Amino acid sequence: MGTQDIDSQVLFPRRAGIEMKRVAFVIILCAVLALAGSLTLTIAVSYIDSKPGTNSYTMTLWPKPLAKRHQKSQVTVPSTPVATATSRVLPITPFPEQLWQEMAVLQGHNRFLYYGNQQAPEVALTFDDGPNPDYTPQVLAILHQYNIKATFFCIGRLVAQYPDLVKQEFAAGHVIGNHSWSHANLGLLSSDNISTELNLTSESIQKAIGVRPTFFRPPYGVFNTRVLTQANLMGLTTVIWNDEARDWVRPGVDVISSRILGLAGNGAIILLHDGGGNRYQTVAALPTIITALQSQGFKFVTLQQMVNDLPKNPAANQAPVFIPTPIPTPIPVVSPTPTFTPTPAASPTVAPEPGSTPTPTPTVLPMPESKSISKLSRE
């Protein structure tokens, strides 16, 4: 055996061992690099995921954890809009332009009332033109004595002047409604001025009691397309009445009582006043009205309860809509300026409310820009 053969036999195992060590080293190195890369990637993803605006990247890597985070954002992000939406009634859309169509749509949503459910033995006492520091406390005391809940349609400027009285009404469980800011004849105003009258009043009421009103009564019972449109935009339910005594002319305690009792029936909305002038006759007649109606089996409810008790098809149970002929007989519009001056209230600081004017029987008035229906009375 030559020297070359001996060298080959000695070096071959030595080279084979070196190659195996190289392969093992490469494998170990790859494993270490893979582990390091995995750790690096994990740290990088965690950092990226913790920064806003990177959900699209983390969704590709970890879809399940991302889904949980997305569900949380759906619950927490809309919290403020939801609270705002539930605090107000949304307007009806689309809203028609013709008066009779507006009335029909509002009635179909229980948002326009002359009276409540005529199948239910319940009546609603409503008081207009307050708050008044002389007569509102007396009315509240009588309602408390008989455990009666009522609805007060307040004038905005008086709410701002006597917020504590409105707080007392609300704290006693009564409903506070919007009766415009200045008791103006809204049928004669532009849409912008109507909006101002209603918004100022609602804001004043909300400032006093923390809640915006949902019920609205137009002064004098006058309304047209502009009035109903603005009321709808504010989510207000327009309430007229079907039982009144014209107590604002002070016809006498017995006359007020007999008129209210004579018109009362299931679902009656009773119109009385706690402001706008001398209301001592109304205060004196109130106990008789309450006890007489209770003896007849009627239950006194707020307007909110009355709306809750309306049937499922409210439009079929409301007063029929009367539309004048295309060329109605012109009737002079009653001026909002009062021609009758009532006796001042007991307090010399309280001026009589505007509009204390005896008015004719309810009739249809041709109003500018649109037809209007008016149930004229001092309210």
C-alpha positions in Angstrom: 0.0 0.0 0.0 1.4 3.3 -1.1 1.7 6.5 0.9 -1.2 8.1 -1.2 -3.6 5.4 -0.3 -2.7 5.7 3.4 -3.4 9.4 3.3 -6.7 9.0 1.6 -7.8 6.4 4.2 -6.8 8.8 7.1 -8.2 12.1 5.6 -11.6 10.8 4.4 -13.1 10.1 7.8 -11.7 13.4 8.9 -13.4 15.3 6.0 -16.7 13.5 6.5 -16.7 14.6 10.2 -16.1 18.1 9.2 -19.0 18.1 6.6 -21.4 16.7 9.2 -20.4 19.4 11.7 -21.0 22.0 9.0 -24.5 20.6 8.2 -25.3 20.5 11.9 -24.1 24.0 12.4 -26.2 25.3 9.5 -29.3 23.6 10.9 -28.7 25.0 14.3 -28.1 28.4 12.9 -31.3 28.3 10.8 -33.2 27.3 13.9 -31.8 30.1 15.9 -32.5 32.6 13.1 -36.0 31.3 12.8 -36.7 31.6 16.5 -35.2 35.1 16.6 -37.2 36.2 13.6 -40.4 34.8 15.2 -39.7 36.7 18.4 -38.9 39.9 16.4 -42.1 39.6 14.4 -44.2 39.0 17.5 -42.8 42.1 19.2 -43.3 44.2 16.1 -46.9 43.1 15.6 -47.7 43.8 19.2 -46.2 47.3 18.9 -48.1 48.0 15.6 -51.4 46.7 17.1 -51.1 49.0 20.0 -51.0 52.1 17.8 -54.3 53.6 16.4 -55.2 53.2 12.7 -53.4 49.9 12.2 -56.4 47.5 12.5 -56.1 46.5 8.9 -52.7 45.1 9.5 -53.5 43.2 12.7 -56.7 41.8 11.0 -54.5 39.8 8.6 -52.5 38.3 11.4 -54.9 37.7 14.3 -58.5 37.9 13.0 -60.2 36.7 16.2 -58.7 39.2 18.7 -59.4 41.9 16.2 -63.0 40.9 16.0 -63.4 41.3 19.7 -61.8 44.7 19.6 -64.1 45.7 16.8 -67.2 44.7 18.7 -66.1 46.9 21.6 -65.7 49.9 19.3 -69.3 49.3 18.0 -70.7 49.5 21.5 -68.7 52.4 22.9 -68.3 54.8 19.9 -72.0 55.5 19.2 -72.9 56.1 22.9 -73.2 59.8 22.6 -75.4 59.9 19.4 -77.7 57.3 20.8 -78.3 59.3 24.0 -79.1 62.4 21.8 -81.5 60.5 19.6 -83.5 59.1 22.4 -83.9 62.5 24.1 -85.9 63.9 21.2 -88.7 62.6 19.0 -87.5 62.5 15.4 -89.4 64.4 12.7 -91.6 62.5 10.3 -90.0 62.3 6.8 -90.9 62.8 4.1 -93.5 65.4 5.3 -96.2 66.6 2.8 -96.9 70.1 1.8 -100.7 70.2 1.9 -102.4 71.0 5.1 -104.9 68.1 5.1 -102.0 65.7 4.2 -99.9 67.0 7.1 -102.8 66.5 9.5 -103.4 63.0 8.3 -99.8 62.0 8.5 -99.4 63.5 12.0 -102.6 61.8 13.2 -101.4 58.5 11.9 -98.4 58.9 14.2 -100.4 60.2 17.2 -98.7 63.6 16.7 -101.9 65.7 16.2 -104.8 65.5 18.6 -108.1 67.1 19.2 -109.0 64.4 21.8 -107.8 61.0 23.0 -109.2 57.5 23.0 -112.9 57.8 22.8 -113.3 54.2 24.0 -111.5 54.9 27.3 -113.1 56.7 30.3 -110.2 59.2 30.7 -109.9 62.9 30.4 -106.9 65.3 30.4 -106.8 68.6 32.2 -104.7 71.1 30.4 -103.8 74.6 31.6 -102.5 77.4 29.3 -100.7 80.7 29.6 -98.7 80.1 32.7 -96.8 80.0 34.8 -98.4 82.7 37.0 -97.2 83.4 40.5 -100.7 84.0 41.8 -102.8 81.2 40.2 -100.4 78.4 39.3 -99.6 77.6 42.9 -103.3 77.4 43.7 -104.0 75.1 40.8 -101.1 72.9 41.8 -102.4 72.7 45.4 -105.9 71.6 44.2 -104.4 69.0 41.9 -102.2 67.7 44.7 -105.3 67.5 47.0 -107.1 65.3 44.6 -104.0 63.4 43.4 -104.6 64.6 39.8 -101.9 64.8 37.1 -102.3 67.5 34.4 -100.5 69.1 31.5 -99.3 72.8 31.6 -98.8 74.6 28.3 -96.3 77.3 29.3 -95.4 80.6 27.6 -91.6 80.7 27.1 -91.0 84.2 28.4 -92.9 83.4 31.6 -90.9 80.2 32.0 -87.8 82.3 31.9 -89.3 84.7 34.4 -90.7 82.0 36.8 -88.6 78.9 36.4 -89.2 77.7 39.9 -93.0 77.4 39.2 -92.2 75.2 36.2 -89.9 73.1 38.4 -92.8 72.6 40.9 -95.1 71.5 38.1 -92.6 69.0 36.8 -91.6 67.7 40.3 -95.3 67.1 41.0 -95.5 64.7 38.0 -97.3 67.1 35.6 -96.3 67.3 31.9 -94.9 70.6 30.6 -95.8 71.7 27.1 -94.7 74.4 24.6 -97.2 77.3 24.2 -94.8 79.6 22.2 -92.6 82.3 23.5 -94.9 85.3 23.3 -98.4 83.9 22.7 -98.3 85.2 19.2 -100.7 84.2 16.4 -98.4 81.8 14.7 -100.6 81.6 11.7 -99.5 85.1 10.8 -95.7 84.5 11.2 -93.1 83.3 8.8 -91.5 79.9 9.2 -88.3 81.4 10.7 -90.3 83.4 13.3 -92.4 80.3 14.2 -89.2 78.3 14.6 -87.8 81.0 16.9 -91.0 81.1 19.0 -91.0 77.3 19.5 -87.2 76.8 20.0 -86.8 79.6 22.5 -89.7 78.2 24.5 -88.4 74.6 24.4 -84.9 75.8 25.4 -86.3 77.8 28.3 -88.3 74.8 29.5 -85.3 72.5 29.2 -83.2 75.0 31.2 -85.8 75.0 34.0 -86.5 71.2 34.3 -83.8 69.5 32.3 -86.2 68.0 29.8 -87.4 69.4 26.4 -91.1 69.4 25.9 -92.7 67.0 23.5 -96.2 68.6 23.4 -97.1 71.8 21.7 -100.3 73.9 21.6 -100.5 76.8 19.2 -101.9 80.0 20.7 -105.6 80.6 19.9 -105.6 77.1 18.4 -104.4 78.6 15.1 -102.2 76.6 12.8 -101.4 76.2 9.1 -98.8 74.3 7.1 -95.9 76.5 8.3 -96.9 75.9 12.0 -97.3 72.1 11.6 -94.1 71.8 9.6 -92.0 73.6 12.2 -93.7 71.5 15.0 -92.8 68.3 13.1 -89.2 69.4 12.6 -88.9 69.8 16.4 -90.6 66.4 17.0 -93.5 68.1 18.8 -97.0 66.6 19.1 -99.6 69.3 18.3 -102.5 69.3 20.8 -105.7 71.3 20.4 -108.8 70.5 22.6 -112.5 69.6 22.4 -113.7 70.7 25.8 -113.5 74.3 26.9 -115.4 76.9 29.0 -113.9 80.2 27.8 -112.9 80.8 31.3 -110.7 83.7 30.1 -113.7 85.9 29.9 -114.6 85.0 33.5 -118.3 84.0 32.8 -118.7 82.9 36.4 -117.7 79.8 38.5 -120.9 77.9 37.8 -120.8 78.6 34.1 -117.2 77.4 33.8 -118.1 74.2 35.7 -121.2 73.5 33.7 -119.6 74.1 30.3 -116.7 71.7 31.1 -119.0 69.0 32.5 -121.4 69.4 29.6 -118.7 68.8 27.0 -116.8 66.1 28.8 -116.6 62.6 27.5 -114.2 59.7 26.8 -110.9 61.1 25.7 -111.8 64.7 26.4 -109.0 67.3 26.3 -110.1 70.0 28.7 -108.8 73.6 28.2 -108.5 75.8 31.2 -106.1 78.6 32.2 -103.7 79.3 35.0 -102.3 82.5 33.5 -103.0 85.3 31.1 -105.2 87.3 33.5 -107.4 87.0 36.5 -108.1 83.3 36.9 -109.8 83.2 40.3 -113.0 81.8 38.8 -111.1 79.0 37.1 -109.4 78.1 40.4 -112.8 78.2 42.2 -114.4 76.0 39.6 -111.6 73.3 39.5 -112.7 71.3 42.6 -116.2 70.9 41.2 -115.0 69.9 37.8 -112.7 67.2 39.3 -115.2 65.7 41.8 -118.0 65.7 39.3 -116.0 63.9 36.6 -114.6 61.5 39.1 -118.1 60.6 40.2 -119.0 59.9 36.6 -116.2 57.3 36.5 -113.6 59.4 34.5 -109.9 59.1 35.2 -107.6 62.1 34.9 -104.5 61.5 32.9 -101.6 63.5 31.5 -101.4 64.0 27.7 -98.6 61.5 27.6 -100.7 58.9 29.2 -103.6 59.8 26.8 -101.3 59.3 23.8 -100.1 56.0 25.2 -103.7 54.8 25.4 -104.6 55.8 21.8 -105.7 52.9 19.5 -103.4 51.4 16.9 -105.2 53.2 14.1 -105.3 56.7 15.6 -106.1 58.6 12.3 -109.5 56.8 12.1 -110.4 58.1 15.6 -109.5 61.7 15.2 -111.7 64.6 14.2 -112.5 64.6 10.4 -110.3 66.9 8.3 -112.3 69.7 6.8 -110.9 71.3 3.7 -112.4 74.6 2.4 -113.4 74.9 -1.2 -110.8 76.3 -3.6 -112.3 79.8 -3.3 -113.5 80.1 0.3 -115.6 82.9 1.5 -113.2 85.6 2.8 -113.4 86.0 6.6 -111.4 88.8 8.3 -108.5 87.5 10.3 -108.8 88.2 14.0 -106.1 90.6 15.0 -103.7 89.2 17.7 -103.9 92.6 19.4 -106.3 92.3 22.4 -109.4 94.5 22.4 -110.6 93.2 25.7 -108.6 94.1 28.8 -109.2 91.7 31.7 -108.9 92.7 35.3 -105.3 92.5 36.4 -104.1 89.6 38.4 -103.7 90.0 42.2 -100.0 90.6 41.8 -99.4 94.1 40.4 -96.1 92.8 38.9 -97.9 90.4 36.5 -99.2 92.0 33.3 -102.1 90.3 31.5 -101.1 88.0 28.7 -101.5 89.2 25.2 -104.4 87.9 23.2 -107.1 88.1 25.8 -109.7 88.8 23.1 -113.1 87.2 22.8 -113.1 85.4 19.5 -115.9 83.9 17.3 -116.9 80.4 16.8 -114.1 78.1 15.3 -113.9 78.6 11.6 -111.7 78.2 8.6 -109.4 81.1 7.7 -107.8 81.7 4.4 -104.2 82.3 5.4 -101.4 83.7 3.2 -99.0 81.2 1.5 -101.1 78.3 2.6 -104.6 77.2 3.7 -105.1 77.1 7.4 -107.5 75.6 9.9 -108.2 77.6 13.0 -110.0 76.7 16.2 -110.1 80.3 17.5 -110.4 80.7 21.3 -108.4 82.3 24.0 -106.0 79.7 25.2 
